Amino acid sequence: MTVVIRLDVMLALRKMKSKDLATAIGATEANLSKLKSGSMKGVKFETLDKICEVLDCQPGDILVHVPNTQKQDK
């Protein structure tokens, strides 16, 4: 099982820069970059809530589950 972070997709759809999102949610650009790259081990629901509020989206728009069968096909 893999969870893919699609934050960069949502930012592009909303025509928003990472810097602007970081400022809006009170996070650092470095932490947002780690989240976008998937190198962060977790995210607080509070942070996810802020991201969804600013980007006007649902958590499922940002976090996508990819079953192992799909991962092996690549």
C-alpha positions as CSV (number, residue, x, y, z in Angstrom):
1,M,0.0,0.0,0.0
2,T,1.2,3.5,-0.9
3,V,-0.3,6.8,-0.2
4,V,0.5,9.4,-2.8
5,I,0.6,13.1,-2.0
6,R,-1.0,15.2,-4.8
7,L,-0.5,18.6,-3.2
8,D,1.5,19.8,-6.2
9,V,-1.5,19.0,-8.4
10,M,-3.9,20.9,-6.2
11,L,-1.6,23.9,-6.1
12,A,-1.4,23.9,-9.9
13,L,-5.2,23.6,-10.2
14,R,-5.6,26.5,-7.9
15,K,-2.8,28.5,-9.5
16,M,-1.2,28.9,-6.1
17,K,2.5,28.9,-5.2
18,S,3.8,26.7,-2.3
19,K,5.1,29.9,-0.7
20,D,1.6,31.4,-0.6
21,L,0.1,28.2,0.8
22,A,2.8,28.0,3.5
23,T,2.1,31.5,4.6
24,A,-1.7,31.0,4.6
25,I,-1.5,27.9,6.8
26,G,1.3,29.1,9.1
27,A,3.8,26.5,7.9
28,T,7.4,26.7,6.6
29,E,8.1,26.3,3.0
30,A,10.6,23.6,3.9
31,N,7.9,21.5,5.7
32,L,5.5,22.0,2.8
33,S,8.2,20.9,0.4
34,K,8.7,17.7,2.5
35,L,5.0,17.0,2.5
36,K,4.8,17.5,-1.3
37,S,7.7,15.2,-1.9
38,G,6.3,12.5,0.4
39,S,9.4,12.5,2.6
40,M,7.4,13.5,5.6
41,K,6.2,10.6,7.7
42,G,2.9,12.1,8.8
43,V,0.7,15.2,8.8
44,K,-1.5,16.5,11.5
45,F,-5.2,16.6,10.8
46,E,-5.1,20.3,11.8
47,T,-2.6,21.0,9.1
48,L,-4.6,19.0,6.6
49,D,-7.7,20.9,7.5
50,K,-6.0,24.2,6.9
51,I,-4.6,23.1,3.6
52,C,-8.1,21.9,2.5
53,E,-9.6,25.1,3.6
54,V,-7.2,27.3,1.7
55,L,-7.3,25.2,-1.4
56,D,-11.0,24.6,-1.2
57,C,-10.7,20.8,-1.5
58,Q,-11.2,17.5,0.3
59,P,-8.4,15.4,1.9
60,G,-9.0,12.8,-0.8
61,D,-8.0,15.4,-3.4
62,I,-4.6,15.5,-1.8
63,L,-4.0,12.0,-0.4
64,V,-4.6,9.1,-2.8
65,H,-4.2,5.4,-1.9
66,V,-2.5,3.3,-4.6
67,P,-2.9,-0.5,-4.0
68,N,0.2,-2.7,-4.3
69,T,-1.1,-4.2,-7.5
70,Q,-1.0,-0.9,-9.3
71,K,2.5,-0.1,-7.9
72,Q,3.9,-3.4,-9.2
73,D,2.5,-2.8,-12.7
74,K,4.7,0.4,-13.2
